[in-house]
């Protein structure tokens, strides 16, 4: 056991020893006299000028009058007191013993000095000269006091021995007479002084041979009044029983706490106030001010507090008529009546953090949190922490009060959830179980918390394919576009978005990724197609975690092996996801010297003949098989197997030729008599051209709406559709589109909008192409084409904007399996020719 901090100081005519904190141990105080320790009991302390105070924090203050019974007095100027302090704690450990001695110098004695402490009242008076039988004599230390006469208020005579047995302290020093009384003696009574009730004791007379009369009064305490926020202490300005004449001059007034004076700056900082009128000295102290402490109490399961402080008032006055001064010091413990202090509940919950956060308090420092009750269980503080709750105790800077903080996640079973009109309502019922120490008085405080969160709809991803592209549609959730889009393994930047025909309208975004894009993963090779996959992820940029992951798998028609009548064969080897370490450029045919004619990091293209590169031949009854295979050379395959777990890569090539089939072809030429033309006839394929109201392409203008009136640069939304076709392998492609001033498609002037499937490159407002998605109206996106044109006028019509414009288009119907070139094979950019506009 470690002894607490100890310090001592002299405070005028009082000495103070500070010990603490005691840590719950019992402090025993003894006085040392001639190397012997005398235990300081409560009765001996009040008789000999000692008092002990222990505050809420466990700190002890020991007060001793300089003229206590055991002080070593040197000429009434130096006073030494020695104390022995013993701490009684754990029975298993030895008690700690400590000795403290303090010498106080005090020579500025007033004629009378009165000290009112918490358990005793002390009056000391200077021994005067008296004239008797025409001789001047003085009472010295050898003078013996034999009789005490009390006025209570009638006279009562008591011998010195009897007075000491009654608890009075009586002594004379070389120059002073000291009398001390416990506050509980029968001779103590109450007297009204200037409307203030004061405790009075000691009026005495000493006798021996000759009679000397010394009148000494001690009046203490004063009156106190309380408001919820202020303590007011009243003392009479003129304490009549202590004043012999009406001529009084107040020389000094000091305010202090715990026996120690405060200067004006300290009083202002603590908001203490002192006022003096003709009748009273008034001291006002805020409840809760520095220097005091709160004590907690429980009444009917409700929390109350009292506030305790021990102010000090020290006065010095003189009476001109008798040329005597009086020093008057009162140390007055004040405790307020019980005040109801319902704790405040501060709800700091931020619903978006999905955590209830509540503060409860303030409480005194003597309150402990024991448990928290929920509707179906009671958890100790340790149980709460183990459950994942946060339970903290926050002390105020001066350690006079505390608050408790609790955090409970919305996901815990003690939290209830209900749905209400697009919101999720989270509610928490709990009761804090508390104790007041050291009395172990229990009380509780219920709390109800509620938080609402808008139901969060996450973004969604959908998509589809045609024979060329992946089409991806991202529908925003309730939190808008608060994400980044990852395509394959790379972020969808503005440059990449432009390549992928990115579009956005505030509620969703869309883009189209070609099947040959590096962001597309090749999963497997099938007989007439490649099985591919596009991975799309939506990333939260704050947490760097995926909000949504989506994979779109499609089979794209592709001819990987071609067999030509002249015996030439071609093969395209594709790098698959299952062999990420493969370098296509290192692939060969059976003959390791036959490498690819072209390769990059994803493809290897081979061209060879039936009698080269290790090609084998096998005969069947009606046909002949030419076979080869694409793989890594043996030496490279062994190196690859030692460095990776990727499976072996091998692509089989087979071409079948008829053996017994003979085709005879005869032909001759003749001059062309006329240009080829198409006869008008009813066919199975029809193409419709229509104009949409907006870019949603959901509502179209009717025939009776034409002609339409449009402003310059106002967008026009065109749609071309291949009608009544159910063949998904057929595609509609735009070849050329142009505008004229009349319905004759060959008339002049003419302005080209689309040339060979591409926007006119010299048009300052180029055509915008819109992707087509599968919906209730569109079953085959390849049967549709959509584009946007900004309204314009020909140059010759600048002064007459009422003339009509006619838009014409040529289209091509393509076989997706076997494109023959031109627009069927993809757009070709050619410079357009500007006509007059």
Secondary structure, DSSP 8 states (H G I E B T S, - for coil): ----EEEEEEETTEEEEEEE--TT-EEEEEEEETTEEEE--HHHHHHHTEEEEE-TTS-EEEEEETT-TT-EEETTTEEEEEEEEEEE--TTS--EEEEEEEEEE-----SEEEEE-SSEEEEEEE--EEEETTEEEE--TT----EEEEESSSEEEEEHHHHHHTT-EEEE-SSEEEEEEETTSTT-EEEEETTEEEEEE---EEESSSEEE----EEEE-EEEE-SSEEEEEEESS-GGG-SSS-EEEEEEEEEETTEE--HHHHHHHT-EEEE-SSEEEEEEETT-TT-EEEEEEETTEEEEEEEEEEEEEEEEEETTTTEEEEEEEEEEEE---EE---EEEE--BGGGTEEEEEEEEEETTEEEEEEEETTEEEEHHHHHHHT-EEEEEE-TTSSEEEEEEEEETTSTTSEEEEETTEEEEEEEEEEEEEETTTTEEEEEEEEEEEEEE-----EEEEEE-SSEEEEEEE-BTTBS-SEEEETTEE--HHHHHHTT-EE-SSEEEEEEETTSTTEEEEEE-SSEEEEEEEEEEEETTTTEEEEEEEEEEEEE---EEE-TTSEEEEEEE--GGGTT--GGGEE-SSTT-B-SEE-SSEEEEEEETTSTT-EEEE-SSEEEEEEEEEE-HHHHHHHHHH------EEEEEEEEESS-------------S---------S-EEEEEEESSTT--SB--GGG-S----TT-EEEEEEEEET---TTEEEEEEEEEEESSS-TT-SSEEEEEETTEE-TT-SS--EEE-----SS-S-GGGEEEEEEE----GGGTT-TTS--EEEEEEEEEETTS--SGGGG------------
